[in-house]
């Protein structure tokens, strides 16, 4: 988890070249940009135990003039059998980060699934600390798949 002033952050996910099998997903809601990069973790996965684990790194950028704070999260996690689990909670990774203008916050978390593929999507509830208005920020839907998986365009 880290707070990153845009000027000192180095290349963003968009500027960095993803490895051959990596995808980066992003969604902008108003002045807030959310970028996600999932990564399969073979060392923590076990096909015989039907346990497949991914990490995902999220970067939240404030492109606005107001200071905002992340209050809560809501994830919808769907496995390959179309079973969906909803996860809600305060903040992210035990924090409720505050982002000033042109600041970003980055964290990494994990998602285990009983199937070799799935997807995640969701949202953050945030507050504009200037006028105390509460608003929702969309987290882009992203694929959780094995690096060897054949991908089809729908």
C-alpha positions as CSV (number, residue, x, y, z in Angstrom):
1,X,0.0,0.0,0.0
2,X,1.4,3.3,-0.9
3,X,0.4,6.9,-1.5
4,X,2.0,8.2,-4.7
5,X,2.2,11.8,-5.8
6,X,1.8,11.7,-9.5
7,X,5.0,13.6,-10.2
8,X,7.1,11.1,-8.2
9,X,5.2,7.9,-9.0
10,X,7.3,6.9,-12.0
11,X,5.5,5.2,-14.9
12,X,1.9,4.4,-14.4
13,X,0.5,1.0,-15.4
14,X,-0.6,2.6,-18.7
15,X,2.9,3.9,-19.4
16,X,4.7,0.7,-18.3
17,X,4.6,-2.2,-20.8
18,X,2.8,-5.1,-19.4
19,X,4.4,-8.5,-19.7
20,X,3.2,-10.7,-22.5
21,X,0.4,-12.3,-20.6
22,X,-0.7,-9.4,-18.4
23,X,-3.7,-7.2,-18.8
24,X,-4.5,-3.8,-17.3
25,X,-8.0,-2.7,-16.8
26,X,-9.1,0.9,-16.0
27,X,-12.3,2.8,-15.4
28,X,-12.8,6.5,-14.8
29,X,-15.7,7.8,-12.7
30,X,-15.7,11.6,-12.7
31,X,-12.2,12.7,-11.6
32,X,-11.2,9.3,-10.1
33,X,-9.4,6.7,-12.2
34,X,-9.1,3.1,-11.0
35,X,-6.6,0.9,-12.7
36,X,-6.3,-2.9,-11.9
37,X,-3.6,-5.4,-12.9
38,X,-4.4,-9.0,-12.0
39,X,-1.7,-11.7,-11.8
40,X,-2.0,-15.5,-11.5
41,X,0.0,-16.9,-8.6
42,X,1.0,-20.5,-9.5
43,X,3.1,-20.9,-6.3
44,X,0.0,-20.4,-4.2
45,X,-2.4,-22.4,-6.4
46,X,-3.0,-26.1,-6.4
47,X,-5.0,-27.7,-9.2
48,X,-5.5,-31.0,-7.3
49,X,-7.0,-29.0,-4.4
50,X,-9.1,-26.9,-6.8
51,X,-7.5,-23.7,-5.4
52,X,-6.4,-21.0,-7.9
53,X,-5.1,-17.7,-6.5
54,X,-4.6,-14.3,-8.2
55,X,-3.1,-11.1,-6.8
56,X,-4.4,-7.8,-8.1
57,X,-2.8,-4.5,-7.8
58,X,-5.2,-1.5,-7.8
59,X,-4.1,2.1,-8.3
60,X,-6.6,4.9,-7.5
61,X,-5.8,8.3,-9.0
62,X,-7.4,11.6,-8.1
63,X,-7.5,13.8,-11.2
64,X,-9.7,16.4,-9.6
65,X,-9.2,19.5,-7.5
66,X,-10.9,18.3,-4.3
67,X,-9.5,16.0,-1.6
68,X,-11.3,12.7,-1.4
69,X,-11.3,9.8,1.0
70,X,-12.2,6.1,0.2
71,X,-14.8,4.9,2.8
72,X,-15.7,1.4,1.7
73,X,-15.5,-1.2,-1.0
74,X,-17.8,-3.7,-2.7
75,X,-16.5,-6.6,-4.8
76,X,-18.5,-9.0,-6.9
77,X,-16.4,-12.1,-7.5
78,X,-17.6,-14.7,-10.1
79,X,-16.0,-18.0,-10.7
80,X,-16.1,-20.1,-14.0
81,X,-19.3,-21.8,-12.8
82,X,-21.0,-18.4,-12.6
83,X,-21.2,-18.5,-8.8
84,X,-20.9,-14.9,-7.5
85,X,-19.8,-13.9,-4.0
86,X,-20.2,-10.3,-2.8
87,X,-17.6,-8.9,-0.5
88,X,-18.2,-5.6,1.3
89,X,-16.2,-3.8,3.9
90,X,-14.7,-0.6,5.2
91,X,-11.7,0.8,3.3
92,X,-9.1,-1.3,1.6
93,X,-6.5,-3.5,3.3
94,X,-7.3,-1.9,6.7
95,X,-7.0,1.7,5.4
96,X,-9.4,4.5,4.4
97,X,-6.9,6.5,2.3
98,X,-7.2,10.2,1.6
99,X,-6.2,11.5,-1.8
100,X,-5.4,15.1,-2.5
101,X,-5.5,16.6,-6.0
102,X,-3.1,14.6,-8.3
103,X,-2.4,12.0,-5.7
104,X,-2.7,8.2,-6.1
105,X,-3.0,5.3,-3.8
106,X,-1.8,1.8,-4.7
107,X,-2.4,-1.5,-2.9
108,X,-2.2,-5.2,-3.7
109,X,-4.7,-7.9,-2.5
110,X,-5.5,-11.5,-3.4
111,X,-8.4,-13.6,-4.6
112,X,-8.7,-17.4,-4.4
113,X,-11.2,-19.3,-6.6
114,X,-12.2,-22.9,-6.8
115,X,-12.1,-22.7,-10.7
116,X,-9.3,-21.8,-13.1
117,X,-11.0,-18.7,-14.2
118,X,-13.4,-16.0,-13.1
119,X,-13.9,-12.3,-12.9
120,X,-14.0,-9.4,-10.4
121,X,-15.8,-6.1,-10.5
122,X,-17.1,-3.7,-7.9
123,X,-17.0,-0.2,-6.6
124,X,-15.7,2.2,-3.9
125,X,-17.7,4.6,-1.8
126,X,-15.8,7.8,-1.5
127,X,-16.4,11.2,0.1
128,X,-15.4,14.6,-1.3
129,X,-13.9,16.3,1.9
130,X,-14.6,19.7,0.5
131,X,-18.4,19.5,0.5
132,X,-18.9,16.1,2.3
133,X,-20.8,14.7,-0.7
134,X,-20.6,10.9,-0.9
135,X,-20.2,9.3,-4.3
136,X,-19.6,5.9,-5.9
137,X,-16.5,5.0,-8.0
138,X,-16.6,2.0,-10.3
139,X,-13.9,-0.6,-10.2
140,X,-13.5,-2.0,-13.8
141,X,-14.4,-5.6,-14.3
142,X,-11.3,-7.7,-14.9
143,X,-10.6,-11.3,-15.9
144,X,-8.9,-13.9,-13.7
145,X,-7.5,-16.5,-15.9
146,X,-4.6,-18.9,-16.2
147,X,-1.7,-17.6,-18.3
148,X,-2.1,-20.6,-20.6
149,X,-5.8,-20.0,-21.1
150,X,-7.1,-19.5,-24.6
151,X,-8.9,-16.2,-24.8
152,X,-11.9,-15.6,-27.0
153,X,-13.3,-12.2,-27.8
154,X,-17.1,-12.0,-27.2
